[in-house]
């Protein structure tokens, strides 16, 4: 089923590429494409099979996210966010998760950061708050918001005085979307702010990403933050591949106006493409190897140790950065053609640099990873 699904995604790529200018202009995917992706099951890739999900292995998810990112960065990004967020259904009671997935158009997205406030009330929580960067929020059927828990006006804390965090799943119709995604890249993700003014959320529709999932299936034992993050590297690599494809095409089309020599005939062009291929390929190989090793461990019933989790996160950051460096090389070598709005190169350049700004692949991650590798005292809860 994994290979068949990947083939179906590849079959969509040409049409997605054709839609890319419209997606960027509208700052959202068209509804018919969202429905088609939902029909393939892509928004439930990481959801448990027992409740109606696909529960794909991480390498299958990686290939799908990469392929969609190659077709269009925004489509790859939104699909990745929806698929990865559906992993959280494994934290819910089975009847609740089954009920959510009965909708064939199900798409869950949101923001894990605890920017909201969940006040304890009988049967659940009253949730209010505002969250930034909610990708795909206009197409979602449900939205997640991370919240600090309050009992009245008292902040609820756990051992060591650490604030208690709950993540609330809310019907999209009960959440306000603030149209403020005006950005330089990944414009089609529609990553607007979302706001809950006073939404009642039953306890059954809340979970903590810092707690254990309901059972010990392999995907549930995979490092949760690594699972939520590796798609960023996959999409960035897909964008990088699209840029190199476009540059290769351009080298046969663009000619020196004086000599008639094609761009590909210049020695420096060949050097640039070879270097970009090496950078992109190395970043991809490192990430794939780390995903595969973590998957091998959990499939064998083992726990992924902290150092391995750190190396996975390092590979994700490295992959995203490698994609950006590869895109930079061919963007600059493309000359004036690269800046035209009609050129896919300029969109790849903008999209990949927005992807590298995500909190999951920033310098804080490298600081934590370096601390682990040096056996220094660091907080590893987000690895």
C-alpha positions in Angstrom: 0.0 0.0 0.0 2.9 2.4 0.7 4.3 2.1 -2.8 0.8 2.4 -4.3 0.2 5.6 -2.3 3.5 7.2 -3.3 2.7 6.4 -6.9 -0.7 8.1 -6.6 1.0 11.2 -5.1 3.5 11.3 -8.0 0.6 11.1 -10.4 -0.7 14.4 -8.9 2.5 16.3 -9.1 2.2 17.8 -12.6 -1.3 19.1 -11.8 -0.1 20.5 -8.5 2.8 22.3 -10.3 0.3 23.8 -12.7 -1.8 25.1 -9.8 1.2 26.6 -7.9 0.7 30.2 -9.1 -2.9 30.1 -8.2 -2.1 28.6 -4.8 0.4 31.4 -4.1 -2.0 34.1 -5.3 -4.9 32.8 -3.2 -2.7 32.1 -0.2 -4.5 28.7 0.1 -4.9 25.4 -1.7 -8.1 25.1 -3.8 -10.8 23.1 -2.1 -10.9 20.5 -4.9 -7.2 19.7 -4.3 -7.7 19.5 -0.5 -10.5 17.1 -1.0 -8.4 15.0 -3.4 -5.5 14.8 -0.9 -8.0 13.9 1.8 -9.5 11.2 -0.4 -6.0 9.6 -0.8 -5.8 9.5 3.0 -2.8 11.8 3.2 -4.2 13.8 6.2 -4.4 10.6 8.2 -1.0 9.2 7.3 0.2 9.2 10.9 -3.2 8.4 12.6 -3.6 5.0 14.2 -4.9 2.3 11.9 -7.1 1.0 14.6 -9.2 4.1 14.5 -9.3 4.6 10.8 -5.9 6.0 10.0 -3.2 4.8 7.7 -0.4 4.6 10.2 2.3 4.8 7.5 5.9 4.2 8.4 8.1 7.3 8.7 10.0 6.7 5.5 6.8 6.4 3.5 5.7 9.7 5.0 9.1 11.3 4.2 8.8 10.3 0.5 5.3 11.7 0.2 6.1 15.0 1.9 9.2 15.3 -0.2 7.4 14.6 -3.5 4.6 17.1 -2.7 7.2 19.7 -1.7 8.8 19.1 -5.0 5.5 19.8 -6.8 4.7 22.9 -4.6 6.2 23.9 -1.3 2.9 25.1 0.2 1.0 21.9 -0.8 3.8 19.8 0.7 3.9 21.9 3.8 0.1 21.8 4.5 -0.1 18.1 3.8 2.8 17.5 6.1 1.3 19.6 8.9 -2.1 17.9 8.6 -0.6 14.4 8.4 1.8 14.9 11.4 -0.9 16.6 13.5 -3.2 13.5 13.0 -0.6 11.5 14.9 -2.0 13.1 18.1 -5.2 11.1 17.7 -3.2 8.3 19.2 -3.3 10.2 22.5 -7.1 10.1 22.6 -9.6 7.4 23.6 -10.4 5.2 20.7 -14.1 6.2 20.4 -13.2 9.8 20.2 -10.5 9.3 17.6 -12.9 7.1 15.6 -15.6 9.7 15.7 -13.2 12.3 14.3 -12.1 10.1 11.5 -15.6 9.3 10.3 -15.4 12.5 8.3 -13.8 11.6 5.0 -12.7 15.2 4.6 -11.0 15.2 8.1 -8.1 17.6 8.3 -6.6 18.6 11.6 -4.0 21.3 12.0 -3.1 23.9 14.7 -0.3 25.1 17.0 1.3 23.1 19.8 2.8 26.1 21.6 0.9 26.8 24.8 -0.3 30.3 23.8 -3.8 29.6 25.1 -5.5 29.2 28.5 -7.6 26.1 29.4 -9.7 26.7 32.5 -11.0 23.6 34.3 -14.8 23.3 34.3 -17.1 20.3 34.8 -16.6 17.8 31.9 -13.7 19.6 30.3 -12.2 23.1 29.8 -13.1 26.6 28.7 -10.4 27.5 26.2 -9.4 30.9 25.0 -6.2 32.2 23.3 -4.6 33.2 20.1 -2.0 31.1 18.2 0.2 32.2 15.3 1.3 30.1 12.3 -1.7 27.8 12.0 -0.9 26.4 8.5 -4.0 25.3 6.5 -6.3 26.8 9.1 -8.9 27.8 6.5 -9.2 24.3 5.1 -9.1 22.4 8.5 -12.1 20.6 10.0 -10.5 20.7 13.4 -7.8 23.0 15.0 -5.5 22.2 17.9 -4.3 24.8 20.4 -1.7 24.3 23.1 -2.9 25.7 26.5 -1.6 26.3 30.0 -4.1 24.8 32.5 -5.8 27.0 35.1 -8.1 26.1 38.0 -10.0 29.3 38.3 -7.2 32.0 38.4 -4.6 29.5 39.6 -2.0 28.1 37.2 -2.0 24.3 37.6 1.5 22.9 37.9 3.1 19.5 38.1 6.2 18.1 39.7 8.9 20.7 40.2 6.4 23.5 39.6 6.3 22.9 35.9 3.1 24.3 34.4 0.6 21.7 33.1 0.0 21.9 29.4 -3.0 20.5 27.5 -3.7 20.5 23.8 -7.3 21.1 22.9 -9.0 19.9 19.7 -11.7 22.3 18.6 -14.1 22.2 15.6 -12.8 24.8 13.1 -16.2 26.4 13.0 -15.8 27.5 16.6 -12.4 29.1 16.1 -11.7 32.5 14.5 -9.1 32.7 11.7 -7.4 36.1 11.5 -6.3 36.7 7.9 -2.7 37.9 8.5 -0.5 35.5 6.5 1.3 38.1 4.5 4.7 36.7 3.9 7.5 36.3 1.4 7.3 32.5 1.0 5.1 29.5 1.5 2.3 32.0 0.9 -0.1 29.2 -0.1 0.0 27.6 3.4 -2.4 30.2 4.8 -0.7 30.0 8.1 -2.9 32.6 9.7 -3.4 33.3 13.4 -6.3 31.4 15.0 -8.3 32.5 18.1 -10.6 30.8 20.5 -12.7 33.3 22.4 -14.5 31.0 24.9 -14.7 27.5 23.5 -15.9 24.5 25.7 -13.7 21.5 24.9 -14.7 18.2 26.5 -11.9 16.4 28.3 -12.0 13.6 25.8 -10.9 16.1 23.1 -7.8 17.1 25.0 -4.4 15.5 25.4 -0.8 16.3 26.3 1.9 15.9 23.7 4.3 15.4 26.6 2.4 12.3 27.8 2.5 8.8 26.4 0.2 7.7 23.6 -2.4 5.1 24.3 -0.4 2.0 23.3 3.1 0.9 22.4 2.8 0.4 18.6 6.0 1.2 16.7 4.8 4.6 15.4 3.8 5.6 18.9 7.3 4.8 20.1 9.0 6.9 17.4 10.3 10.2 19.0 7.2 12.4 18.9 9.0 15.7 18.2 11.2 14.0 15.6 8.0 12.7 13.9 6.5 16.2 14.0 9.7 17.8 12.6 11.1 15.5 10.0 8.5 16.6 7.5 10.0 20.1 7.5 13.2 18.6 6.3 11.4 16.5 3.7 9.4 19.4 2.3 12.6 21.6 2.2 14.4 18.8 0.3 11.5 18.6 -2.1 11.7 22.3 -2.8 15.4 22.0 -3.3 14.9 19.2 -5.8 12.4 21.4 -7.7 14.9 24.2 -7.9 17.6 21.9 -9.2 15.2 20.5 -11.8 14.3 24.0 -12.9 17.9 25.1 -13.1 18.8 22.1 -15.2 16.0 23.0 -17.6 17.1 26.6 -17.7 20.7 25.7 -18.6 19.5 24.2 -21.9 17.2 27.1 -22.7 19.1 30.2 -21.7 21.9 31.3 -24.1 24.6 34.0 -24.1 23.3 36.7 -26.4 26.7 37.3 -28.0 28.0 33.7 -28.4 24.9 31.7 -28.5 26.4 29.3 -25.9 23.8 27.7 -23.7 24.1 28.3 -19.9 24.9 24.6 -19.5 28.0 24.9 -21.6 29.7 27.2 -19.1 32.1 25.3 -16.8 30.9 27.3 -13.8 27.3 26.3 -14.4 28.4 22.6 -14.3 30.4 23.2 -11.1 27.4 24.9 -9.4 24.9 22.2 -10.4 27.3 19.5 -9.2 27.9 21.2 -5.9 24.2 21.8 -5.4 23.4 18.1 -6.1 26.1 17.0 -3.6 24.8 19.3 -0.9 21.1 18.3 -1.4 21.9 14.6 -1.7 24.1 14.5 1.4 21.4 16.3 3.4 18.8 13.8 2.2 20.9 10.8 2.9 21.7 11.8 6.4 18.1 12.5 7.3 16.9 9.2 5.7 19.5 7.2 7.6 18.5 8.7 10.9 14.8 8.2 10.3 15.5 4.6 9.3 17.6 3.9 12.4 15.0 5.3 14.8 12.3 3.2 13.0 14.5 0.1 13.2 14.8 0.6 17.0 11.1 1.1 17.7 10.1 -1.7 15.3 12.3 -4.0 17.4 10.5 -2.9 20.5 13.5 -0.8 21.7 13.4 2.8 23.1 15.1 5.5 21.1 17.9 6.8 23.4 18.4 10.6 23.9 21.5 10.7 21.8 19.7 9.0 18.9 16.8 11.5 19.2 19.3 14.3 19.2 21.0 13.0 16.0 17.6 12.7 14.3 16.8 16.4 15.1 20.3 17.4 13.9 19.7 15.6 10.6 16.4 17.4 10.2 18.0 20.8 10.8 20.9 19.9 8.5 18.5 18.7 5.7 16.5 21.9 5.8 19.7 24.0 5.7 21.2 21.9 3.0 18.2 22.4 0.8 18.4 26.2 1.3 22.1 26.2 0.4 21.5 24.1 -2.7 18.7 26.5 -3.8 20.8 29.5 -3.2 23.5 28.2 -5.5 21.2 27.6 -8.5 19.2 30.7 -7.8 22.3 32.9 -8.1 23.6 31.0 -11.1 20.3 31.5 -12.9 21.0 35.2 -13.2 18.3 37.6 -14.0 15.8 34.9 -14.9 15.7 33.8 -11.3 14.0 37.0 -10.2 11.0 36.8 -12.6 7.7 36.0 -10.9 7.1 33.5 -13.7 10.2 31.6 -12.7 9.8 28.6 -10.3 13.4 29.4 -9.1 12.3 32.5 -7.3 9.4 30.7 -5.6 11.7 27.9 -4.5 14.2 30.5 -3.1 11.5 32.2 -1.1 9.7 29.0 0.1 12.8 27.2 1.3 14.0 30.2 3.3 10.6 30.4 5.1 10.8 26.7 5.8 14.2 27.1 7.6 12.6 29.8 9.9 10.4 27.2 11.6 11.1 26.8 15.4 11.6 23.0 14.9 14.8 23.7 12.8 16.3 26.8 14.4 19.5 27.3 16.3 18.0 26.4 19.6 17.7 22.9 18.4 21.4 22.8 17.5 22.3 24.2 20.9 20.3 21.3 22.6 21.8 18.7 20.3 25.3 20.0 20.9 24.7 19.8 24.6 23.6 16.2 24.4 26.6 15.2 22.2 28.9 16.9 24.7 27.1 15.2 27.6 26.3 18.7 29.1 23.2 19.3 31.3 20.5 20.4 28.8 16.7 20.1 28.8 15.8 17.3 26.3 12.0 17.1 26.7 11.6 18.6 23.2 13.8 16.0 21.5 
